[in-house]
Amino acid sequence: MPKNEGFACTQCGACCRRIAKIAELARFDDGSGICKYLDKTSNTCTIYANRPEICRIDMMFERHFAENYSKEQFYALNARACNALQEILGISKRFRVGVYEI
Ligand code: SF4
């Protein structure tokens, strides 16, 4: 999983393993809700340089959320989502994303 520019992504791979309900990623689903471009051994994206917009936190912020949130607020919301998803998937606490001040 990518570092996602300025966001403190811990490369847990959780977001790549829960794409079943994301319309923009329908063609990436391997059939089990996991992105077919996730290298499950290394937890890295095999199409990182060419990954879609929805997988790019900073691009999503600039194009869709900058009018409503500060970058810090957007990162904080993403961090909460990452950590909640990690909890659901039983991912080790060492991958938790640090809290952003908002
Ligand atoms: S769930 Fe969050 S911390 Fe984990 S890989 Fe995705 S963006 Fe990074």
Backbone and ligand atoms as CSV (ligand in chain L), in Angstrom:
chain,resi,resn,atom,element,x,y,z
A,1,MET,N,N,0.836,-1.197,0.000
A,1,MET,CA,C,0.000,0.000,0.000
A,1,MET,C,C,0.864,1.237,0.000
A,2,PRO,N,N,0.394,2.243,-0.679
A,2,PRO,CA,C,1.185,3.462,-0.832
A,2,PRO,C,C,1.311,4.310,0.422
A,3,LYS,N,N,2.239,5.223,0.384
A,3,LYS,CA,C,2.388,6.179,1.469
A,3,LYS,C,C,1.359,7.295,1.364
A,4,ASN,N,N,0.813,7.512,0.190
A,4,ASN,CA,C,-0.223,8.523,0.001
A,4,ASN,C,C,0.241,9.932,0.330
A,5,GLU,N,N,1.293,10.332,-0.322
A,5,GLU,CA,C,1.800,11.692,-0.226
A,5,GLU,C,C,2.018,12.153,1.213
A,6,GLY,N,N,1.385,13.255,1.631
A,6,GLY,CA,C,1.635,13.799,2.954
A,6,GLY,C,C,0.941,13.069,4.082
A,7,PHE,N,N,-0.023,12.239,3.768
A,7,PHE,CA,C,-0.754,11.501,4.791
A,7,PHE,C,C,0.128,10.398,5.366
A,8,ALA,N,N,0.025,10.219,6.691
A,8,ALA,CA,C,0.908,9.269,7.377
A,8,ALA,C,C,0.411,7.827,7.266
A,9,CYS,N,N,0.190,7.384,6.057
A,9,CYS,CA,C,-0.235,6.008,5.798
A,9,CYS,C,C,0.802,5.038,6.365
A,10,THR,N,N,0.349,4.015,7.054
A,10,THR,CA,C,1.257,3.036,7.645
A,10,THR,C,C,1.376,1.772,6.790
A,11,GLN,N,N,0.789,1.824,5.611
A,11,GLN,CA,C,0.867,0.723,4.651
A,11,GLN,C,C,0.329,-0.584,5.227
A,12,CYS,N,N,-0.800,-0.482,5.902
A,12,CYS,CA,C,-1.411,-1.689,6.474
A,12,CYS,C,C,-2.151,-2.508,5.425
A,13,GLY,N,N,-2.560,-1.849,4.351
A,13,GLY,CA,C,-3.267,-2.546,3.283
A,13,GLY,C,C,-4.755,-2.724,3.525
A,14,ALA,N,N,-5.264,-2.194,4.622
A,14,ALA,CA,C,-6.683,-2.392,4.949
A,14,ALA,C,C,-7.609,-1.822,3.881
A,15,CYS,N,N,-7.300,-0.627,3.409
A,15,CYS,CA,C,-8.197,-0.005,2.423
A,15,CYS,C,C,-8.195,-0.784,1.110
A,16,CYS,N,N,-7.131,-1.474,0.820
A,16,CYS,CA,C,-7.049,-2.260,-0.413
A,16,CYS,C,C,-7.811,-3.583,-0.288
A,17,ARG,N,N,-8.165,-3.916,0.945
A,17,ARG,CA,C,-8.839,-5.193,1.201
A,17,ARG,C,C,-10.338,-5.041,1.446
A,18,ARG,N,N,-10.823,-3.825,1.302
A,18,ARG,CA,C,-12.251,-3.565,1.506
A,18,ARG,C,C,-12.784,-2.662,0.393
A,19,ILE,N,N,-12.724,-3.109,-0.838
A,19,ILE,CA,C,-13.137,-2.247,-1.947
A,19,ILE,C,C,-14.458,-2.672,-2.571
A,20,ALA,N,N,-15.095,-3.690,-2.015
A,20,ALA,CA,C,-16.281,-4.270,-2.651
A,20,ALA,C,C,-17.408,-3.272,-2.909
A,21,LYS,N,N,-17.569,-2.303,-2.019
A,21,LYS,CA,C,-18.687,-1.372,-2.165
A,21,LYS,C,C,-18.275,-0.028,-2.753
A,22,ILE,N,N,-17.085,0.025,-3.297
A,22,ILE,CA,C,-16.598,1.274,-3.874
A,22,ILE,C,C,-16.765,1.196,-5.391
A,23,ALA,N,N,-17.748,1.929,-5.892
A,23,ALA,CA,C,-18.104,1.847,-7.314
A,23,ALA,C,C,-16.907,2.149,-8.209
A,24,GLU,N,N,-16.107,3.126,-7.819
A,24,GLU,CA,C,-14.959,3.528,-8.652
A,24,GLU,C,C,-13.911,2.420,-8.768
A,25,LEU,N,N,-13.973,1.456,-7.850
A,25,LEU,CA,C,-12.963,0.389,-7.866
A,25,LEU,C,C,-13.543,-0.975,-8.249
A,26,ALA,N,N,-14.734,-0.961,-8.814
A,26,ALA,CA,C,-15.394,-2.227,-9.158
A,26,ALA,C,C,-14.522,-3.106,-10.055
A,27,ARG,N,N,-13.852,-2.499,-11.006
A,27,ARG,CA,C,-13.048,-3.305,-11.940
A,27,ARG,C,C,-11.720,-3.750,-11.329
A,28,PHE,N,N,-11.436,-3.286,-10.109
A,28,PHE,CA,C,-10.199,-3.693,-9.444
A,28,PHE,C,C,-10.423,-4.856,-8.481
A,29,ASP,N,N,-11.692,-5.162,-8.219
A,29,ASP,CA,C,-12.044,-6.188,-7.232
A,29,ASP,C,C,-11.671,-7.582,-7.753
A,30,ASP,N,N,-10.951,-8.332,-6.929
A,30,ASP,CA,C,-10.541,-9.678,-7.361
A,30,ASP,C,C,-11.662,-10.707,-7.174
A,31,GLY,N,N,-12.815,-10.223,-6.720
A,31,GLY,CA,C,-13.944,-11.107,-6.505
A,31,GLY,C,C,-14.224,-11.370,-5.048
A,32,SER,N,N,-13.257,-10.997,-4.212
A,32,SER,CA,C,-13.431,-11.195,-2.771
A,32,SER,C,C,-13.386,-9.867,-2.024
A,33,GLY,N,N,-13.446,-8.773,-2.772
A,33,GLY,CA,C,-13.411,-7.451,-2.139
A,33,GLY,C,C,-12.003,-6.920,-1.946
A,34,ILE,N,N,-11.034,-7.669,-2.416
A,34,ILE,CA,C,-9.634,-7.240,-2.304
A,34,ILE,C,C,-9.163,-6.744,-3.668
A,35,CYS,N,N,-8.414,-5.663,-3.658
A,35,CYS,CA,C,-7.911,-5.134,-4.923
A,35,CYS,C,C,-6.967,-6.147,-5.564
A,36,LYS,N,N,-7.195,-6.403,-6.823
A,36,LYS,CA,C,-6.362,-7.399,-7.510
A,36,LYS,C,C,-4.941,-6.887,-7.751
A,37,TYR,N,N,-4.721,-5.610,-7.510
A,37,TYR,CA,C,-3.378,-5.052,-7.695
A,37,TYR,C,C,-2.607,-4.948,-6.383
A,38,LEU,N,N,-3.197,-5.444,-5.306
A,38,LEU,CA,C,-2.472,-5.478,-4.032
A,38,LEU,C,C,-1.569,-6.707,-4.010
A,39,ASP,N,N,-0.294,-6.479,-3.777
A,39,ASP,CA,C,0.620,-7.599,-3.549
A,39,ASP,C,C,0.411,-8.023,-2.102
A,40,LYS,N,N,-0.245,-9.147,-1.906
A,40,LYS,CA,C,-0.639,-9.559,-0.567
A,40,LYS,C,C,0.541,-9.979,0.310
A,41,THR,N,N,1.657,-10.234,-0.286
A,41,THR,CA,C,2.833,-10.607,0.496
A,41,THR,C,C,3.520,-9.374,1.077
A,42,SER,N,N,3.704,-8.384,0.249
A,42,SER,CA,C,4.410,-7.180,0.702
A,42,SER,C,C,3.470,-6.059,1.117
A,43,ASN,N,N,2.155,-6.245,0.875
A,43,ASN,CA,C,1.159,-5.212,1.184
A,43,ASN,C,C,1.395,-3.946,0.371
A,44,THR,N,N,1.915,-4.090,-0.796
A,44,THR,CA,C,2.183,-2.915,-1.628
A,44,THR,C,C,1.312,-2.928,-2.875
A,45,CYS,N,N,1.098,-1.739,-3.407
A,45,CYS,CA,C,0.297,-1.564,-4.612
A,45,CYS,C,C,1.186,-1.798,-5.829
A,46,THR,N,N,0.742,-2.684,-6.712
A,46,THR,CA,C,1.570,-3.011,-7.878
A,46,THR,C,C,1.349,-2.049,-9.036
A,47,ILE,N,N,0.398,-1.134,-8.864
A,47,ILE,CA,C,0.177,-0.111,-9.898
A,47,ILE,C,C,0.257,1.287,-9.271
A,48,TYR,N,N,1.097,1.404,-8.279
A,48,TYR,CA,C,1.127,2.628,-7.476
A,48,TYR,C,C,1.218,3.905,-8.320
A,49,ALA,N,N,2.106,3.929,-9.265
A,49,ALA,CA,C,2.288,5.145,-10.072
A,49,ALA,C,C,1.053,5.460,-10.910
A,50,ASN,N,N,0.274,4.454,-11.200
A,50,ASN,CA,C,-0.905,4.638,-12.055
A,50,ASN,C,C,-2.215,4.348,-11.331
A,51,ARG,N,N,-2.188,4.361,-10.011
A,51,ARG,CA,C,-3.396,4.055,-9.240
A,51,ARG,C,C,-4.469,5.112,-9.496
A,52,PRO,N,N,-5.726,4.724,-9.313
A,52,PRO,CA,C,-6.818,5.656,-9.599
A,52,PRO,C,C,-6.909,6.809,-8.599
A,53,GLU,N,N,-7.645,7.799,-9.010
A,53,GLU,CA,C,-7.801,9.006,-8.198
A,53,GLU,C,C,-8.250,8.697,-6.780
A,54,ILE,N,N,-9.195,7.785,-6.636
A,54,ILE,CA,C,-9.771,7.528,-5.304
A,54,ILE,C,C,-8.741,6.948,-4.336
A,55,CYS,N,N,-7.641,6.429,-4.849
A,55,CYS,CA,C,-6.575,5.894,-4.003
A,55,CYS,C,C,-5.524,6.951,-3.669
A,56,ARG,N,N,-5.746,8.179,-4.119
A,56,ARG,CA,C,-4.764,9.262,-3.910
A,56,ARG,C,C,-5.365,10.293,-2.961
A,57,ILE,N,N,-4.920,10.266,-1.742
A,57,ILE,CA,C,-5.531,11.119,-0.727
A,57,ILE,C,C,-5.389,12.601,-1.059
A,58,ASP,N,N,-4.188,13.027,-1.408
A,58,ASP,CA,C,-4.001,14.458,-1.666
A,58,ASP,C,C,-4.781,14.916,-2.906
A,59,MET,N,N,-4.815,14.085,-3.928
A,59,MET,CA,C,-5.566,14.445,-5.126
A,59,MET,C,C,-7.069,14.513,-4.823
A,60,MET,N,N,-7.559,13.568,-4.048
A,60,MET,CA,C,-8.971,13.589,-3.660
A,60,MET,C,C,-9.280,14.849,-2.860
A,61,PHE,N,N,-8.356,15.214,-1.984
A,61,PHE,CA,C,-8.570,16.434,-1.207
A,61,PHE,C,C,-8.651,17.640,-2.133
A,62,GLU,N,N,-7.661,17.811,-2.980
A,62,GLU,CA,C,-7.608,19.000,-3.838
A,62,GLU,C,C,-8.823,19.082,-4.762
A,63,ARG,N,N,-9.226,17.968,-5.312
A,63,ARG,CA,C,-10.290,17.975,-6.327
A,63,ARG,C,C,-11.710,17.950,-5.764
A,64,HIS,N,N,-11.868,17.364,-4.575
A,64,HIS,CA,C,-13.238,17.135,-4.105
A,64,HIS,C,C,-13.560,17.649,-2.700
A,65,PHE,N,N,-12.560,17.884,-1.877
A,65,PHE,CA,C,-12.863,18.193,-0.480
A,65,PHE,C,C,-12.283,19.512,0.030
A,66,ALA,N,N,-11.432,20.144,-0.749
A,66,ALA,CA,C,-10.743,21.349,-0.264
A,66,ALA,C,C,-11.692,22.488,0.060
A,67,GLU,N,N,-12.837,22.514,-0.574
A,67,GLU,CA,C,-13.793,23.596,-0.296
A,67,GLU,C,C,-14.468,23.421,1.059
A,68,ASN,N,N,-14.480,22.209,1.556
A,68,ASN,CA,C,-15.214,21.937,2.795
A,68,ASN,C,C,-14.338,21.598,3.999
A,69,TYR,N,N,-13.104,21.229,3.745
A,69,TYR,CA,C,-12.230,20.824,4.843
A,69,TYR,C,C,-10.851,21.435,4.668
A,70,SER,N,N,-10.160,21.620,5.797
A,70,SER,CA,C,-8.733,21.926,5.710
A,70,SER,C,C,-8.014,20.604,5.442
A,71,LYS,N,N,-6.775,20.683,5.026
A,71,LYS,CA,C,-6.007,19.457,4.790
A,71,LYS,C,C,-5.896,18.650,6.082
A,72,GLU,N,N,-5.692,19.354,7.204
A,72,GLU,CA,C,-5.562,18.663,8.490
A,72,GLU,C,C,-6.858,17.946,8.861
A,73,GLN,N,N,-7.985,18.599,8.617
A,73,GLN,CA,C,-9.270,17.957,8.898
A,73,GLN,C,C,-9.466,16.733,8.022
A,74,PHE,N,N,-9.106,16.858,6.772
A,74,PHE,CA,C,-9.277,15.737,5.841
A,74,PHE,C,C,-8.381,14.566,6.228
A,75,TYR,N,N,-7.154,14.864,6.593
A,75,TYR,CA,C,-6.246,13.809,7.052
A,75,TYR,C,C,-6.796,13.152,8.316
A,76,ALA,N,N,-7.334,13.963,9.206
A,76,ALA,CA,C,-7.871,13.421,10.468
A,76,ALA,C,C,-9.036,12.471,10.192
A,77,LEU,N,N,-9.910,12.860,9.277
A,77,LEU,CA,C,-11.038,11.988,8.939
A,77,LEU,C,C,-10.545,10.695,8.305
A,78,ASN,N,N,-9.549,10.801,7.452
A,78,ASN,CA,C,-8.986,9.606,6.831
A,78,ASN,C,C,-8.320,8.712,7.867
A,79,ALA,N,N,-7.608,9.326,8.814
A,79,ALA,CA,C,-6.932,8.546,9.856
A,79,ALA,C,C,-7.950,7.764,10.682
A,80,ARG,N,N,-9.064,8.424,11.009
A,80,ARG,CA,C,-10.102,7.724,11.774
A,80,ARG,C,C,-10.649,6.546,10.977
A,81,ALA,N,N,-10.864,6.757,9.695
A,81,ALA,CA,C,-11.391,5.683,8.852
A,81,ALA,C,C,-10.387,4.535,8.744
A,82,CYS,N,N,-9.127,4.870,8.577
A,82,CYS,CA,C,-8.079,3.835,8.507
A,82,CYS,C,C,-8.085,3.008,9.786
A,83,ASN,N,N,-8.076,3.689,10.922
A,83,ASN,CA,C,-7.982,2.985,12.201
A,83,ASN,C,C,-9.228,2.148,12.481
A,84,ALA,N,N,-10.393,2.660,12.095
A,84,ALA,CA,C,-11.628,1.894,12.278
A,84,ALA,C,C,-11.605,0.642,11.396
A,85,LEU,N,N,-11.144,0.802,10.183
A,85,LEU,CA,C,-11.062,-0.337,9.266
A,85,LEU,C,C,-10.053,-1.367,9.773
A,86,GLN,N,N,-8.952,-0.884,10.298
A,86,GLN,CA,C,-7.955,-1.797,10.864
A,86,GLN,C,C,-8.544,-2.602,12.022
A,87,GLU,N,N,-9.343,-1.928,12.855
A,87,GLU,CA,C,-9.983,-2.626,13.977
A,87,GLU,C,C,-10.893,-3.731,13.447
A,88,ILE,N,N,-11.707,-3.396,12.450
A,88,ILE,CA,C,-12.645,-4.365,11.875
A,88,ILE,C,C,-11.903,-5.573,11.308
A,89,LEU,N,N,-10.778,-5.321,10.671
A,89,LEU,CA,C,-10.040,-6.400,10.019
A,89,LEU,C,C,-9.053,-7.093,10.953
A,90,GLY,N,N,-8.982,-6.621,12.205
A,90,GLY,CA,C,-8.091,-7.264,13.171
A,90,GLY,C,C,-6.620,-7.054,12.883
A,91,ILE,N,N,-6.306,-5.916,12.307
A,91,ILE,CA,C,-4.914,-5.605,11.974
A,91,ILE,C,C,-4.177,-5.104,13.218
A,92,SER,N,N,-2.945,-5.493,13.348
A,92,SER,CA,C,-2.130,-5.151,14.518
A,92,SER,C,C,-2.165,-3.653,14.820
A,93,LYS,N,N,-2.179,-3.330,16.108
A,93,LYS,CA,C,-2.222,-1.928,16.539
A,93,LYS,C,C,-0.993,-1.147,16.094
A,94,ARG,N,N,0.062,-1.841,15.769
A,94,ARG,CA,C,1.271,-1.111,15.355
A,94,ARG,C,C,1.067,-0.378,14.036
A,95,PHE,N,N,-0.022,-0.682,13.322
A,95,PHE,CA,C,-0.292,-0.004,12.059
A,95,PHE,C,C,-1.220,1.207,12.215
A,96,ARG,N,N,-1.675,1.491,13.448
A,96,ARG,CA,C,-2.612,2.595,13.612
A,96,ARG,C,C,-1.992,3.908,13.144
A,97,VAL,N,N,-2.818,4.698,12.486
A,97,VAL,CA,C,-2.371,6.001,12.001
A,97,VAL,C,C,-2.460,6.987,13.157
A,98,GLY,N,N,-1.426,7.798,13.334
A,98,GLY,CA,C,-1.409,8.783,14.411
A,98,GLY,C,C,-2.538,9.787,14.269
A,99,VAL,N,N,-2.957,10.332,15.378
A,99,VAL,CA,C,-4.060,11.288,15.393
A,99,VAL,C,C,-3.579,12.631,14.887
A,100,TYR,N,N,-4.381,13.228,14.033
A,100,TYR,CA,C,-4.090,14.569,13.542
A,100,TYR,C,C,-4.850,15.585,14.375
A,101,GLU,N,N,-4.206,16.702,14.655
A,101,GLU,CA,C,-4.875,17.775,15.400
A,101,GLU,C,C,-5.790,18.543,14.461
A,102,ILE,N,N,-7.032,18.713,14.863
A,102,ILE,CA,C,-7.951,19.534,14.064
A,102,ILE,C,C,-8.704,20.498,14.961
L,1,SF4,S1,S,-6.028,1.855,5.524
L,1,SF4,FE1,FE,-5.000,3.847,5.794
L,1,SF4,S2,S,-3.042,3.336,6.793
L,1,SF4,FE2,FE,-3.851,1.453,5.878
L,1,SF4,S3,S,-2.942,1.339,3.832
L,1,SF4,FE3,FE,-4.935,2.350,3.607
L,1,SF4,S4,S,-4.460,4.557,3.721
L,1,SF4,FE4,FE,-2.691,3.460,4.564
